[in-house]
Amino acid sequence: METIALEKLFRHQFNETPDRINPLKGDASDRRIYRMQNAHRSAIGIAGDHRAENEAFIYFSQHFASYHL
């Protein structure tokens, strides 16, 4: 089910469909990490069950991106 949601996000972001969605090895957390790809794009999708942890992850990701990290 979460890969369906990630595919929808990929389509929404890039207006393209991923050809492949492959699970990647995660860290020690409960998050599941996927690489989504097609001939033109590659993106990482992360699924997690803990809302507070997800919000913290998004905050840090946006903060690092604001410094081009």
Backbone as a ProteinNet text record, in pm:
[ID]
protein_1_A
[PRIMARY]
METIALEKLFRHQFNETPDRINPLKGDASDRRIYRMQNAHRSAIGIAGDHRAENEAFIYFSQHFASYHL
[TERTIARY]
82.5	0	86.8	198.4	278.7	348.5	377.4	437.7	338.2	210	107.7	108.7	117.8	123.2	250	363.1	488.1	481.3	419.7	403.2	318.4	212.7	128.9	208.6	291.7	375.3	473.9	534.5	627.7	556.5	437.2	359.9	322.1	283.5	245.6	365.7	480.4	599.9	657	663.3	733.9	641.6	513.6	419.3	465.1	525.1	572.3	546.4	545.9	525.9	659.8	687.6	811.5	799.3	907.6	910.7	941.9	1018.2	1062.5	1049.9	1010.8	1014.2	1080.6	1203.5	1281.1	1309.4	1290.3	1323.7	1474.9	1517.2	1658	1677.2	1799.2	1829.3	1816.7	1742.4	1719.6	1817.7	1794.8	1876.1	1806.1	1835.5	1778.7	1636	1583.8	1448.4	1344.9	1218.6	1109	1076.6	1150.2	1122.4	1161	1081.8	1112.5	1151.5	1260.7	1318.1	1310	1267.5	1250.7	1317.7	1374.4	1421.3	1318.1	1271.3	1175.1	1246.3	1233.8	1306.7	1223.8	1255.6	1214.9	1333.3	1314.6	1426.2	1483.7	1406.3	1447.5	1476.5	1422.2	1428.1	1456.9	1512.3	1532.1	1498.9	1425.5	1388.1	1386.9	1404.5	1397.9	1267.3	1195.9	1072.8	1089.7	1038	1050.5	912.3	883.4	755.5	783.5	706.5	722.5	589	579.9	453.6	439.7	548.9	546.5	542.1	427.4	403.7	507.1	535.2	630	768.5	810.3	939.9	939.8	829.4	818	826.4	757.3	759.5	899.1	970.1	1107.7	1197.1	1181	1259.6	1235.8	1110.9	1077.2	1137.7	1128.4	1184.3	1334.5	1407.4	1552.1	1586.7	1511.3	1536.5	1520.2	1415.3	1392.8	1500.9	1541.6	1646.2	1777.3	1817	1940	1929.7	1814.2	1795.5	1808.3	1766.4	1777.4	1923.5	2015.1	2158.7	2225.7	2143.1	2190.5	2275.4	2237.4	2307.9	2232.4
-119.9	0	126.2	126.4	249	275.1	169.4	194.1	261.3	234.1	302.4	451.7	485.2	626.4	692.4	621.9	678.6	698.2	604.2	619.9	742.5	764.8	883.5	1011.6	1013	1130.9	1155.2	1049.2	1060.9	1121.9	1068.5	1121.5	1267.2	1301.2	1439.6	1533.7	1490.7	1575.7	1593.4	1484.5	1486.5	1474.9	1450.3	1427.7	1312.2	1212.6	1090.9	974.1	854.1	733.9	664.1	616.3	540.3	402.4	356.8	222	118.1	160.6	69.5	136.6	59.4	101.7	-11.9	11.4	-92.6	-54.8	-148.8	-120	-110.1	-18.9	-3.6	-44.5	-78.9	-113.8	11.3	0.8	115.3	121.8	219.7	232.9	158.2	193.9	122.9	166.7	265.3	312.7	223.8	256.5	182.5	232.9	332.8	385.7	283.8	281.7	201.4	295.6	263.2	351.8	282.8	359.7	306.5	400	339.5	417.6	400.4	513.4	513.4	568.9	499.2	540	519.8	602	576.6	617.3	625.7	656.2	795.6	886.8	1026.2	1071.7	1001.8	1051.5	939.3	981.4	891.8	970.5	908.3	975.4	872.6	921.8	838.1	868.4	763.6	777.1	707.4	768.1	712.3	701.3	584.6	560.6	528.9	591	567	571.7	500.4	489.8	591.2	656.3	745.3	890.9	953.5	1088.7	1190	1191.5	1289.3	1270.7	1147.1	1120	1165.7	1142.4	1186.2	1338	1408.1	1554.8	1608	1545.2	1586.5	1563	1449.5	1418.3	1521.6	1558	1658.3	1793.3	1832	1959.7	1964.5	1861	1860.1	1857.3	1781.9	1776.4	1913.7	1985.5	2119.9	2216.6	2203.5	2290.5	2268.7	2142.7	2113.7	2161.2	2142.6	2186.5	2338	2410.9	2557.3	2602.5	2514.4	2542	2465.2	2411.8	2336.4	2216.8	2154.2	2033.8	1909.4
0	0	0	77.4	81.5	-51.2	-127.6	-258.6	-353.2	-334.9	-415.1	-383.6	-255.4	-215.3	-268.1	-262.5	-313.4	-464.5	-534.5	-679.5	-711.4	-635.1	-655.5	-632.1	-528.3	-502.2	-615.8	-666.8	-778.8	-899.1	-929.7	-1042.7	-1021.1	-899.4	-867.7	-881.9	-833.5	-834.8	-975.6	-1052.6	-1181	-1302.3	-1280.4	-1389.7	-1478.5	-1415.5	-1481.3	-1387	-1441.1	-1360.3	-1339.9	-1218.9	-1200.3	-1265.6	-1328	-1385	-1278.1	-1178	-1073	-937.2	-837.5	-697.9	-621.2	-576.6	-509.6	-365	-272.6	-132.9	-115.8	-30.5	3.9	148.8	181.6	320.3	405.8	514.6	601.9	716.8	802.3	922.5	1035.9	1157.8	1273.1	1305.6	1236.3	1265.7	1196.7	1218.2	1155.7	1015.3	967.2	833.5	726.8	618.5	502.2	389.1	323.1	221.8	85.7	-15.1	-150.4	-251.1	-356.2	-471.5	-582	-634.4	-744.8	-867	-980.1	-1099.7	-1225.5	-1322.9	-1460.6	-1547.3	-1676.4	-1766.2	-1744.1	-1684.4	-1672.6	-1530.1	-1431.9	-1294.4	-1196.1	-1082.8	-969.8	-843.6	-753.6	-629	-516.5	-395.8	-276.5	-205.2	-167.9	-90.2	43.2	146.7	281.4	342.7	397.9	464.9	611.2	698.2	841.3	911.7	1022.3	1095.3	1208	1248.2	1364.1	1318	1335.1	1283.4	1333.7	1463.8	1519	1457.5	1439.6	1377.4	1231.9	1161.8	1022.1	1011.2	1101.1	1098.9	1128.7	1222.4	1252.4	1130.9	1064.3	945.7	835.9	814.2	712.5	748.9	875.2	919.5	893	936	915.4	767.1	687.7	543.7	479.6	517.5	463.2	510.7	635.9	690.3	614.3	595.4	522.3	377.8	315.8	177	164.6	267.8	262.6	259.9	303.9	298.6	184.8	95.2	-21.9	19.1	129.6	175.3	136.7
[MASK]
+++++++++++++++++++++++++++++++++++++++++++++++++++++++++++++++++++++

